[in-house]
Amino acid sequence: MNTKLTLTIEQTIIEKAKSYAKTKNRSLSDIIENYLKQLTSDASEKKHSSLINSLKGSFKAPENFDYKEELGKRLSEKYL
């Protein structure tokens, strides 16, 4: 059974999403419904958690490593 849902979304996002849906020959409702199905499915959670678990411990940062500082440097290099 389908139920109507009202969402509040930024106008520019809505326009881009409608355009995207049109290029895929799908309705925006269909795209959002499928996204929510994927987001809430148990298989999706297991897939994501197993991927994350496989990456744990694959990188050892030095003790004095400052993540925020490093991120700031990299973003400055990229965008400035």
PyMOL Python script that loads the backbone (N, CA, C, O; Angstrom):
from pymol import cmd

cmd.read_pdbstr("""\
ATOM      1  N   MET A   1       0.840  -1.173   0.000  1.00  0.00           N
ATOM      2  CA  MET A   1       0.000   0.000   0.000  1.00  0.00           C
ATOM      3  C   MET A   1       0.888   1.241   0.000  1.00  0.00           C
ATOM      4  O   MET A   1       1.773   1.369   0.846  1.00  0.00           O
ATOM      5  N   ASN A   2       0.664   2.129  -0.918  1.00  0.00           N
ATOM      6  CA  ASN A   2       1.415   3.380  -0.985  1.00  0.00           C
ATOM      7  C   ASN A   2       0.744   4.444  -0.139  1.00  0.00           C
ATOM      8  O   ASN A   2      -0.483   4.517  -0.067  1.00  0.00           O
ATOM      9  N   THR A   3       1.553   5.262   0.494  1.00  0.00           N
ATOM     10  CA  THR A   3       1.065   6.348   1.328  1.00  0.00           C
ATOM     11  C   THR A   3       1.777   7.624   0.903  1.00  0.00           C
ATOM     12  O   THR A   3       2.973   7.614   0.611  1.00  0.00           O
ATOM     13  N   LYS A   4       1.039   8.705   0.873  1.00  0.00           N
ATOM     14  CA  LYS A   4       1.618   9.984   0.486  1.00  0.00           C
ATOM     15  C   LYS A   4       2.499  10.509   1.616  1.00  0.00           C
ATOM     16  O   LYS A   4       2.160  10.374   2.792  1.00  0.00           O
ATOM     17  N   LEU A   5       3.635  11.109   1.250  1.00  0.00           N
ATOM     18  CA  LEU A   5       4.584  11.653   2.209  1.00  0.00           C
ATOM     19  C   LEU A   5       4.957  13.053   1.765  1.00  0.00           C
ATOM     20  O   LEU A   5       5.252  13.278   0.592  1.00  0.00           O
ATOM     21  N   THR A   6       4.947  13.987   2.688  1.00  0.00           N
ATOM     22  CA  THR A   6       5.347  15.354   2.383  1.00  0.00           C
ATOM     23  C   THR A   6       6.732  15.595   2.966  1.00  0.00           C
ATOM     24  O   THR A   6       6.966  15.336   4.146  1.00  0.00           O
ATOM     25  N   LEU A   7       7.645  16.088   2.143  1.00  0.00           N
ATOM     26  CA  LEU A   7       9.009  16.369   2.575  1.00  0.00           C
ATOM     27  C   LEU A   7       9.322  17.840   2.348  1.00  0.00           C
ATOM     28  O   LEU A   7       8.783  18.461   1.432  1.00  0.00           O
ATOM     29  N   THR A   8      10.171  18.380   3.163  1.00  0.00           N
ATOM     30  CA  THR A   8      10.655  19.736   2.974  1.00  0.00           C
ATOM     31  C   THR A   8      12.111  19.634   2.538  1.00  0.00           C
ATOM     32  O   THR A   8      12.979  19.208   3.300  1.00  0.00           O
ATOM     33  N   ILE A   9      12.356  20.034   1.296  1.00  0.00           N
ATOM     34  CA  ILE A   9      13.690  19.918   0.704  1.00  0.00           C
ATOM     35  C   ILE A   9      13.991  21.215  -0.030  1.00  0.00           C
ATOM     36  O   ILE A   9      13.098  21.849  -0.593  1.00  0.00           O
ATOM     37  N   GLU A  10      15.254  21.598  -0.016  1.00  0.00           N
ATOM     38  CA  GLU A  10      15.689  22.814  -0.690  1.00  0.00           C
ATOM     39  C   GLU A  10      15.285  22.778  -2.173  1.00  0.00           C
ATOM     40  O   GLU A  10      15.448  21.758  -2.841  1.00  0.00           O
ATOM     41  N   GLN A  11      14.764  23.886  -2.670  1.00  0.00           N
ATOM     42  CA  GLN A  11      14.221  23.967  -4.028  1.00  0.00           C
ATOM     43  C   GLN A  11      15.238  23.540  -5.092  1.00  0.00           C
ATOM     44  O   GLN A  11      14.886  22.825  -6.030  1.00  0.00           O
ATOM     45  N   THR A  12      16.481  23.968  -4.954  1.00  0.00           N
ATOM     46  CA  THR A  12      17.484  23.614  -5.973  1.00  0.00           C
ATOM     47  C   THR A  12      17.731  22.111  -6.000  1.00  0.00           C
ATOM     48  O   THR A  12      17.976  21.538  -7.061  1.00  0.00           O
ATOM     49  N   ILE A  13      17.668  21.480  -4.846  1.00  0.00           N
ATOM     50  CA  ILE A  13      17.851  20.029  -4.779  1.00  0.00           C
ATOM     51  C   ILE A  13      16.688  19.324  -5.471  1.00  0.00           C
ATOM     52  O   ILE A  13      16.881  18.351  -6.199  1.00  0.00           O
ATOM     53  N   ILE A  14      15.490  19.827  -5.234  1.00  0.00           N
ATOM     54  CA  ILE A  14      14.303  19.240  -5.871  1.00  0.00           C
ATOM     55  C   ILE A  14      14.421  19.328  -7.389  1.00  0.00           C
ATOM     56  O   ILE A  14      14.148  18.358  -8.095  1.00  0.00           O
ATOM     57  N   GLU A  15      14.823  20.478  -7.882  1.00  0.00           N
ATOM     58  CA  GLU A  15      14.953  20.660  -9.335  1.00  0.00           C
ATOM     59  C   GLU A  15      15.995  19.711  -9.923  1.00  0.00           C
ATOM     60  O   GLU A  15      15.768  19.100 -10.967  1.00  0.00           O
ATOM     61  N   LYS A  16      17.124  19.594  -9.255  1.00  0.00           N
ATOM     62  CA  LYS A  16      18.177  18.685  -9.738  1.00  0.00           C
ATOM     63  C   LYS A  16      17.699  17.228  -9.691  1.00  0.00           C
ATOM     64  O   LYS A  16      17.960  16.447 -10.606  1.00  0.00           O
ATOM     65  N   ALA A  17      17.001  16.882  -8.620  1.00  0.00           N
ATOM     66  CA  ALA A  17      16.513  15.510  -8.466  1.00  0.00           C
ATOM     67  C   ALA A  17      15.472  15.171  -9.528  1.00  0.00           C
ATOM     68  O   ALA A  17      15.474  14.068 -10.075  1.00  0.00           O
ATOM     69  N   LYS A  18      14.583  16.120  -9.819  1.00  0.00           N
ATOM     70  CA  LYS A  18      13.578  15.889 -10.868  1.00  0.00           C
ATOM     71  C   LYS A  18      14.245  15.724 -12.220  1.00  0.00           C
ATOM     72  O   LYS A  18      13.853  14.869 -13.014  1.00  0.00           O
ATOM     73  N   SER A  19      15.250  16.541 -12.478  1.00  0.00           N
ATOM     74  CA  SER A  19      15.982  16.444 -13.741  1.00  0.00           C
ATOM     75  C   SER A  19      16.674  15.080 -13.849  1.00  0.00           C
ATOM     76  O   SER A  19      16.635  14.436 -14.898  1.00  0.00           O
ATOM     77  N   TYR A  20      17.301  14.654 -12.764  1.00  0.00           N
ATOM     78  CA  TYR A  20      17.966  13.352 -12.734  1.00  0.00           C
ATOM     79  C   TYR A  20      16.965  12.235 -13.000  1.00  0.00           C
ATOM     80  O   TYR A  20      17.218  11.345 -13.811  1.00  0.00           O
ATOM     81  N   ALA A  21      15.832  12.287 -12.315  1.00  0.00           N
ATOM     82  CA  ALA A  21      14.803  11.261 -12.479  1.00  0.00           C
ATOM     83  C   ALA A  21      14.325  11.195 -13.928  1.00  0.00           C
ATOM     84  O   ALA A  21      14.106  10.113 -14.473  1.00  0.00           O
ATOM     85  N   LYS A  22      14.170  12.361 -14.537  1.00  0.00           N
ATOM     86  CA  LYS A  22      13.709  12.413 -15.927  1.00  0.00           C
ATOM     87  C   LYS A  22      14.718  11.753 -16.862  1.00  0.00           C
ATOM     88  O   LYS A  22      14.332  11.038 -17.786  1.00  0.00           O
ATOM     89  N   THR A  23      16.014  11.991 -16.625  1.00  0.00           N
ATOM     90  CA  THR A  23      17.028  11.384 -17.493  1.00  0.00           C
ATOM     91  C   THR A  23      17.069   9.871 -17.342  1.00  0.00           C
ATOM     92  O   THR A  23      17.495   9.165 -18.257  1.00  0.00           O
ATOM     93  N   LYS A  24      16.629   9.371 -16.194  1.00  0.00           N
ATOM     94  CA  LYS A  24      16.607   7.926 -15.939  1.00  0.00           C
ATOM     95  C   LYS A  24      15.259   7.297 -16.262  1.00  0.00           C
ATOM     96  O   LYS A  24      15.063   6.099 -16.059  1.00  0.00           O
ATOM     97  N   ASN A  25      14.319   8.114 -16.770  1.00  0.00           N
ATOM     98  CA  ASN A  25      12.962   7.650 -17.075  1.00  0.00           C
ATOM     99  C   ASN A  25      12.297   6.998 -15.865  1.00  0.00           C
ATOM    100  O   ASN A  25      11.659   5.951 -15.976  1.00  0.00           O
ATOM    101  N   ARG A  26      12.458   7.635 -14.717  1.00  0.00           N
ATOM    102  CA  ARG A  26      11.868   7.142 -13.474  1.00  0.00           C
ATOM    103  C   ARG A  26      11.215   8.314 -12.757  1.00  0.00           C
ATOM    104  O   ARG A  26      11.546   9.474 -13.001  1.00  0.00           O
ATOM    105  N   SER A  27      10.297   7.997 -11.883  1.00  0.00           N
ATOM    106  CA  SER A  27       9.690   9.060 -11.084  1.00  0.00           C
ATOM    107  C   SER A  27      10.588   9.344  -9.889  1.00  0.00           C
ATOM    108  O   SER A  27      11.330   8.474  -9.433  1.00  0.00           O
ATOM    109  N   LEU A  28      10.511  10.556  -9.396  1.00  0.00           N
ATOM    110  CA  LEU A  28      11.284  10.925  -8.221  1.00  0.00           C
ATOM    111  C   LEU A  28      10.839  10.091  -7.014  1.00  0.00           C
ATOM    112  O   LEU A  28      11.661   9.700  -6.185  1.00  0.00           O
ATOM    113  N   SER A  29       9.556   9.829  -6.926  1.00  0.00           N
ATOM    114  CA  SER A  29       9.038   8.989  -5.838  1.00  0.00           C
ATOM    115  C   SER A  29       9.662   7.600  -5.879  1.00  0.00           C
ATOM    116  O   SER A  29      10.023   7.045  -4.841  1.00  0.00           O
ATOM    117  N   ASP A  30       9.788   7.044  -7.073  1.00  0.00           N
ATOM    118  CA  ASP A  30      10.375   5.714  -7.225  1.00  0.00           C
ATOM    119  C   ASP A  30      11.839   5.720  -6.783  1.00  0.00           C
ATOM    120  O   ASP A  30      12.283   4.803  -6.091  1.00  0.00           O
ATOM    121  N   ILE A  31      12.576   6.732  -7.175  1.00  0.00           N
ATOM    122  CA  ILE A  31      13.990   6.819  -6.804  1.00  0.00           C
ATOM    123  C   ILE A  31      14.137   6.934  -5.295  1.00  0.00           C
ATOM    124  O   ILE A  31      14.964   6.247  -4.695  1.00  0.00           O
ATOM    125  N   ILE A  32      13.343   7.795  -4.681  1.00  0.00           N
ATOM    126  CA  ILE A  32      13.423   7.988  -3.237  1.00  0.00           C
ATOM    127  C   ILE A  32      12.999   6.719  -2.497  1.00  0.00           C
ATOM    128  O   ILE A  32      13.636   6.331  -1.517  1.00  0.00           O
ATOM    129  N   GLU A  33      11.931   6.076  -2.959  1.00  0.00           N
ATOM    130  CA  GLU A  33      11.480   4.840  -2.319  1.00  0.00           C
ATOM    131  C   GLU A  33      12.572   3.776  -2.371  1.00  0.00           C
ATOM    132  O   GLU A  33      12.844   3.119  -1.366  1.00  0.00           O
ATOM    133  N   ASN A  34      13.194   3.604  -3.526  1.00  0.00           N
ATOM    134  CA  ASN A  34      14.240   2.594  -3.660  1.00  0.00           C
ATOM    135  C   ASN A  34      15.462   2.935  -2.813  1.00  0.00           C
ATOM    136  O   ASN A  34      16.099   2.046  -2.248  1.00  0.00           O
ATOM    137  N   TYR A  35      15.783   4.209  -2.727  1.00  0.00           N
ATOM    138  CA  TYR A  35      16.890   4.622  -1.873  1.00  0.00           C
ATOM    139  C   TYR A  35      16.597   4.286  -0.413  1.00  0.00           C
ATOM    140  O   TYR A  35      17.457   3.761   0.293  1.00  0.00           O
ATOM    141  N   LEU A  36      15.385   4.590   0.032  1.00  0.00           N
ATOM    142  CA  LEU A  36      15.016   4.300   1.414  1.00  0.00           C
ATOM    143  C   LEU A  36      14.979   2.799   1.682  1.00  0.00           C
ATOM    144  O   LEU A  36      15.339   2.357   2.773  1.00  0.00           O
ATOM    145  N   LYS A  37      14.549   2.016   0.703  1.00  0.00           N
ATOM    146  CA  LYS A  37      14.570   0.555   0.859  1.00  0.00           C
ATOM    147  C   LYS A  37      15.999   0.071   1.064  1.00  0.00           C
ATOM    148  O   LYS A  37      16.276  -0.737   1.950  1.00  0.00           O
ATOM    149  N   GLN A  38      16.899   0.580   0.231  1.00  0.00           N
ATOM    150  CA  GLN A  38      18.305   0.174   0.324  1.00  0.00           C
ATOM    151  C   GLN A  38      18.902   0.634   1.655  1.00  0.00           C
ATOM    152  O   GLN A  38      19.645  -0.106   2.299  1.00  0.00           O
ATOM    153  N   LEU A  39      18.580   1.831   2.049  1.00  0.00           N
ATOM    154  CA  LEU A  39      19.112   2.395   3.277  1.00  0.00           C
ATOM    155  C   LEU A  39      18.667   1.626   4.508  1.00  0.00           C
ATOM    156  O   LEU A  39      19.424   1.495   5.470  1.00  0.00           O
ATOM    157  N   THR A  40      17.439   1.116   4.484  1.00  0.00           N
ATOM    158  CA  THR A  40      16.881   0.461   5.661  1.00  0.00           C
ATOM    159  C   THR A  40      16.944  -1.058   5.616  1.00  0.00           C
ATOM    160  O   THR A  40      16.496  -1.717   6.555  1.00  0.00           O
ATOM    161  N   SER A  41      17.481  -1.619   4.560  1.00  0.00           N
ATOM    162  CA  SER A  41      17.532  -3.081   4.469  1.00  0.00           C
ATOM    163  C   SER A  41      18.637  -3.639   5.352  1.00  0.00           C
ATOM    164  O   SER A  41      19.689  -3.020   5.510  1.00  0.00           O
ATOM    165  N   ASP A  42      18.395  -4.800   5.921  1.00  0.00           N
ATOM    166  CA  ASP A  42      19.392  -5.462   6.763  1.00  0.00           C
ATOM    167  C   ASP A  42      20.633  -5.826   5.958  1.00  0.00           C
ATOM    168  O   ASP A  42      21.754  -5.718   6.455  1.00  0.00           O
ATOM    169  N   ALA A  43      20.434  -6.255   4.719  1.00  0.00           N
ATOM    170  CA  ALA A  43      21.563  -6.653   3.877  1.00  0.00           C
ATOM    171  C   ALA A  43      22.483  -5.465   3.637  1.00  0.00           C
ATOM    172  O   ALA A  43      23.706  -5.610   3.627  1.00  0.00           O
ATOM    173  N   SER A  44      21.898  -4.301   3.447  1.00  0.00           N
ATOM    174  CA  SER A  44      22.701  -3.098   3.229  1.00  0.00           C
ATOM    175  C   SER A  44      23.548  -2.793   4.452  1.00  0.00           C
ATOM    176  O   SER A  44      24.722  -2.446   4.322  1.00  0.00           O
ATOM    177  N   GLU A  45      22.966  -2.917   5.634  1.00  0.00           N
ATOM    178  CA  GLU A  45      23.707  -2.661   6.868  1.00  0.00           C
ATOM    179  C   GLU A  45      24.854  -3.647   7.024  1.00  0.00           C
ATOM    180  O   GLU A  45      25.965  -3.262   7.389  1.00  0.00           O
ATOM    181  N   LYS A  46      24.589  -4.906   6.751  1.00  0.00           N
ATOM    182  CA  LYS A  46      25.625  -5.920   6.876  1.00  0.00           C
ATOM    183  C   LYS A  46      26.743  -5.674   5.873  1.00  0.00           C
ATOM    184  O   LYS A  46      27.921  -5.837   6.192  1.00  0.00           O
ATOM    185  N   LYS A  47      26.367  -5.279   4.652  1.00  0.00           N
ATOM    186  CA  LYS A  47      27.359  -5.015   3.613  1.00  0.00           C
ATOM    187  C   LYS A  47      28.259  -3.864   4.033  1.00  0.00           C
ATOM    188  O   LYS A  47      29.480  -3.952   3.911  1.00  0.00           O
ATOM    189  N   HIS A  48      27.659  -2.780   4.530  1.00  0.00           N
ATOM    190  CA  HIS A  48      28.444  -1.619   4.920  1.00  0.00           C
ATOM    191  C   HIS A  48      29.308  -1.934   6.127  1.00  0.00           C
ATOM    192  O   HIS A  48      30.484  -1.570   6.163  1.00  0.00           O
ATOM    193  N   SER A  49      28.741  -2.603   7.108  1.00  0.00           N
ATOM    194  CA  SER A  49      29.520  -2.879   8.305  1.00  0.00           C
ATOM    195  C   SER A  49      30.658  -3.850   8.012  1.00  0.00           C
ATOM    196  O   SER A  49      31.733  -3.722   8.597  1.00  0.00           O
ATOM    197  N   SER A  50      30.451  -4.813   7.125  1.00  0.00           N
ATOM    198  CA  SER A  50      31.523  -5.745   6.804  1.00  0.00           C
ATOM    199  C   SER A  50      32.637  -5.035   6.035  1.00  0.00           C
ATOM    200  O   SER A  50      33.812  -5.357   6.207  1.00  0.00           O
ATOM    201  N   LEU A  51      32.274  -4.079   5.196  1.00  0.00           N
ATOM    202  CA  LEU A  51      33.289  -3.298   4.487  1.00  0.00           C
ATOM    203  C   LEU A  51      34.088  -2.470   5.478  1.00  0.00           C
ATOM    204  O   LEU A  51      35.316  -2.428   5.418  1.00  0.00           O
ATOM    205  N   ILE A  52      33.391  -1.819   6.377  1.00  0.00           N
ATOM    206  CA  ILE A  52      34.069  -1.000   7.381  1.00  0.00           C
ATOM    207  C   ILE A  52      34.950  -1.869   8.263  1.00  0.00           C
ATOM    208  O   ILE A  52      36.088  -1.506   8.559  1.00  0.00           O
ATOM    209  N   ASN A  53      34.431  -3.009   8.682  1.00  0.00           N
ATOM    210  CA  ASN A  53      35.219  -3.911   9.516  1.00  0.00           C
ATOM    211  C   ASN A  53      36.468  -4.397   8.795  1.00  0.00           C
ATOM    212  O   ASN A  53      37.509  -4.583   9.424  1.00  0.00           O
ATOM    213  N   SER A  54      36.380  -4.605   7.497  1.00  0.00           N
ATOM    214  CA  SER A  54      37.545  -5.084   6.753  1.00  0.00           C
ATOM    215  C   SER A  54      38.635  -4.016   6.665  1.00  0.00           C
ATOM    216  O   SER A  54      39.808  -4.336   6.470  1.00  0.00           O
ATOM    217  N   LEU A  55      38.248  -2.759   6.809  1.00  0.00           N
ATOM    218  CA  LEU A  55      39.220  -1.665   6.719  1.00  0.00           C
ATOM    219  C   LEU A  55      39.834  -1.313   8.070  1.00  0.00           C
ATOM    220  O   LEU A  55      40.868  -0.646   8.124  1.00  0.00           O
ATOM    221  N   LYS A  56      39.214  -1.751   9.151  1.00  0.00           N
ATOM    222  CA  LYS A  56      39.737  -1.439  10.479  1.00  0.00           C
ATOM    223  C   LYS A  56      41.139  -1.995  10.643  1.00  0.00           C
ATOM    224  O   LYS A  56      41.409  -3.152  10.319  1.00  0.00           O
ATOM    225  N   GLY A  57      42.011  -1.165  11.143  1.00  0.00           N
ATOM    226  CA  GLY A  57      43.375  -1.592  11.406  1.00  0.00           C
ATOM    227  C   GLY A  57      44.271  -1.599  10.190  1.00  0.00           C
ATOM    228  O   GLY A  57      45.441  -1.964  10.300  1.00  0.00           O
ATOM    229  N   SER A  58      43.760  -1.206   9.028  1.00  0.00           N
ATOM    230  CA  SER A  58      44.593  -1.227   7.822  1.00  0.00           C
ATOM    231  C   SER A  58      45.495  -0.005   7.733  1.00  0.00           C
ATOM    232  O   SER A  58      46.393   0.042   6.892  1.00  0.00           O
ATOM    233  N   PHE A  59      45.268   0.980   8.586  1.00  0.00           N
ATOM    234  CA  PHE A  59      46.072   2.190   8.578  1.00  0.00           C
ATOM    235  C   PHE A  59      46.411   2.555  10.011  1.00  0.00           C
ATOM    236  O   PHE A  59      45.524   2.694  10.852  1.00  0.00           O
ATOM    237  N   LYS A  60      47.687   2.708  10.282  1.00  0.00           N
ATOM    238  CA  LYS A  60      48.142   3.114  11.610  1.00  0.00           C
ATOM    239  C   LYS A  60      48.739   4.518  11.491  1.00  0.00           C
ATOM    240  O   LYS A  60      49.765   4.717  10.840  1.00  0.00           O
ATOM    241  N   ALA A  61      48.089   5.469  12.121  1.00  0.00           N
ATOM    242  CA  ALA A  61      48.577   6.851  12.100  1.00  0.00           C
ATOM    243  C   ALA A  61      49.591   7.043  13.225  1.00  0.00           C
ATOM    244  O   ALA A  61      49.512   6.395  14.269  1.00  0.00           O
ATOM    245  N   PRO A  62      50.541   7.941  12.992  1.00  0.00           N
ATOM    246  CA  PRO A  62      51.486   8.256  14.076  1.00  0.00           C
ATOM    247  C   PRO A  62      50.736   8.810  15.291  1.00  0.00           C
ATOM    248  O   PRO A  62      49.641   9.354  15.146  1.00  0.00           O
ATOM    249  N   GLU A  63      51.312   8.677  16.472  1.00  0.00           N
ATOM    250  CA  GLU A  63      50.643   9.127  17.685  1.00  0.00           C
ATOM    251  C   GLU A  63      50.345  10.619  17.674  1.00  0.00           C
ATOM    252  O   GLU A  63      49.336  11.051  18.231  1.00  0.00           O
ATOM    253  N   ASN A  64      51.210  11.415  17.047  1.00  0.00           N
ATOM    254  CA  ASN A  64      51.028  12.867  17.028  1.00  0.00           C
ATOM    255  C   ASN A  64      50.220  13.337  15.806  1.00  0.00           C
ATOM    256  O   ASN A  64      50.210  14.530  15.502  1.00  0.00           O
ATOM    257  N   PHE A  65      49.558  12.436  15.118  1.00  0.00           N
ATOM    258  CA  PHE A  65      48.793  12.764  13.916  1.00  0.00           C
ATOM    259  C   PHE A  65      47.546  13.557  14.292  1.00  0.00           C
ATOM    260  O   PHE A  65      46.746  13.119  15.118  1.00  0.00           O
ATOM    261  N   ASP A  66      47.386  14.742  13.671  1.00  0.00           N
ATOM    262  CA  ASP A  66      46.213  15.589  13.920  1.00  0.00           C
ATOM    263  C   ASP A  66      45.337  15.542  12.668  1.00  0.00           C
ATOM    264  O   ASP A  66      45.631  16.187  11.661  1.00  0.00           O
ATOM    265  N   TYR A  67      44.265  14.772  12.754  1.00  0.00           N
ATOM    266  CA  TYR A  67      43.381  14.554  11.609  1.00  0.00           C
ATOM    267  C   TYR A  67      42.818  15.867  11.075  1.00  0.00           C
ATOM    268  O   TYR A  67      42.828  16.099   9.866  1.00  0.00           O
ATOM    269  N   LYS A  68      42.331  16.720  11.960  1.00  0.00           N
ATOM    270  CA  LYS A  68      41.713  17.975  11.517  1.00  0.00           C
ATOM    271  C   LYS A  68      42.722  18.885  10.832  1.00  0.00           C
ATOM    272  O   LYS A  68      42.410  19.518   9.824  1.00  0.00           O
ATOM    273  N   GLU A  69      43.912  18.949  11.371  1.00  0.00           N
ATOM    274  CA  GLU A  69      44.957  19.770  10.756  1.00  0.00           C
ATOM    275  C   GLU A  69      45.311  19.241   9.367  1.00  0.00           C
ATOM    276  O   GLU A  69      45.421  20.008   8.411  1.00  0.00           O
ATOM    277  N   GLU A  70      45.486  17.948   9.268  1.00  0.00           N
ATOM    278  CA  GLU A  70      45.833  17.325   7.987  1.00  0.00           C
ATOM    279  C   GLU A  70      44.726  17.515   6.962  1.00  0.00           C
ATOM    280  O   GLU A  70      44.997  17.809   5.798  1.00  0.00           O
ATOM    281  N   LEU A  71      43.489  17.347   7.388  1.00  0.00           N
ATOM    282  CA  LEU A  71      42.355  17.555   6.493  1.00  0.00           C
ATOM    283  C   LEU A  71      42.336  18.994   6.001  1.00  0.00           C
ATOM    284  O   LEU A  71      42.125  19.237   4.812  1.00  0.00           O
ATOM    285  N   GLY A  72      42.552  19.944   6.889  1.00  0.00           N
ATOM    286  CA  GLY A  72      42.594  21.351   6.505  1.00  0.00           C
ATOM    287  C   GLY A  72      43.670  21.634   5.469  1.00  0.00           C
ATOM    288  O   GLY A  72      43.429  22.355   4.501  1.00  0.00           O
ATOM    289  N   LYS A  73      44.847  21.072   5.666  1.00  0.00           N
ATOM    290  CA  LYS A  73      45.948  21.254   4.705  1.00  0.00           C
ATOM    291  C   LYS A  73      45.565  20.701   3.323  1.00  0.00           C
ATOM    292  O   LYS A  73      45.741  21.365   2.302  1.00  0.00           O
ATOM    293  N   ARG A  74      45.039  19.477   3.321  1.00  0.00           N
ATOM    294  CA  ARG A  74      44.693  18.832   2.047  1.00  0.00           C
ATOM    295  C   ARG A  74      43.589  19.592   1.313  1.00  0.00           C
ATOM    296  O   ARG A  74      43.649  19.754   0.094  1.00  0.00           O
ATOM    297  N   LEU A  75      42.591  20.054   2.047  1.00  0.00           N
ATOM    298  CA  LEU A  75      41.512  20.818   1.413  1.00  0.00           C
ATOM    299  C   LEU A  75      42.017  22.160   0.898  1.00  0.00           C
ATOM    300  O   LEU A  75      41.589  22.619  -0.161  1.00  0.00           O
ATOM    301  N   SER A  76      42.920  22.788   1.638  1.00  0.00           N
ATOM    302  CA  SER A  76      43.513  24.058   1.179  1.00  0.00           C
ATOM    303  C   SER A  76      44.300  23.846  -0.112  1.00  0.00           C
ATOM    304  O   SER A  76      44.207  24.649  -1.040  1.00  0.00           O
ATOM    305  N   GLU A  77      45.065  22.773  -0.167  1.00  0.00           N
ATOM    306  CA  GLU A  77      45.835  22.455  -1.376  1.00  0.00           C
ATOM    307  C   GLU A  77      44.907  22.208  -2.565  1.00  0.00           C
ATOM    308  O   GLU A  77      45.186  22.623  -3.690  1.00  0.00           O
ATOM    309  N   LYS A  78      43.821  21.535  -2.294  1.00  0.00           N
ATOM    310  CA  LYS A  78      42.904  21.164  -3.370  1.00  0.00           C
ATOM    311  C   LYS A  78      42.101  22.362  -3.896  1.00  0.00           C
ATOM    312  O   LYS A  78      41.923  22.503  -5.106  1.00  0.00           O
ATOM    313  N   TYR A  79      41.620  23.216  -2.999  1.00  0.00           N
ATOM    314  CA  TYR A  79      40.679  24.244  -3.406  1.00  0.00           C
ATOM    315  C   TYR A  79      41.250  25.663  -3.444  1.00  0.00           C
ATOM    316  O   TYR A  79      40.601  26.562  -3.979  1.00  0.00           O
ATOM    317  N   LEU A  80      42.415  25.883  -2.905  1.00  0.00           N
ATOM    318  CA  LEU A  80      42.954  27.253  -2.916  1.00  0.00           C
ATOM    319  C   LEU A  80      44.088  27.423  -3.874  1.00  0.00           C
ATOM    320  O   LEU A  80      44.639  28.518  -3.990  1.00  0.00           O
TER     321      LEU A  80
END
""", "prot")
cmd.dss("prot")
cmd.show_as("cartoon", "prot")
cmd.util.cbc("prot")
cmd.orient("prot")
